[in-house]
Amino acid sequence: MPMMSSEDFTVHDDGCEAAADGMPISDLPDEVTAIDDLDCECWAEYDSLAEIE
C-alpha cells in the first residue's frame, strides 16, 4: 500500500523507513504516470504501476 510521508509529502512503499510516520493513501497522485515518477529506492522492486495498485 502506498504511504505519503508527512514530512515532505513524497510517496513511499509501506515498508519504507521514509514513510514511517506517514499516512496510507488509497491511490497514487495523478501526477504519477510511470514507476519512474516515484523517486524513492523503495519502489525498485516493482516493474510497473500495475504491481502497486
Secondary structure by P-SEA (a helix, b strand, c coil): cbbbbccccccccccccccccbbbbcccccccccccccccccccccccccccc
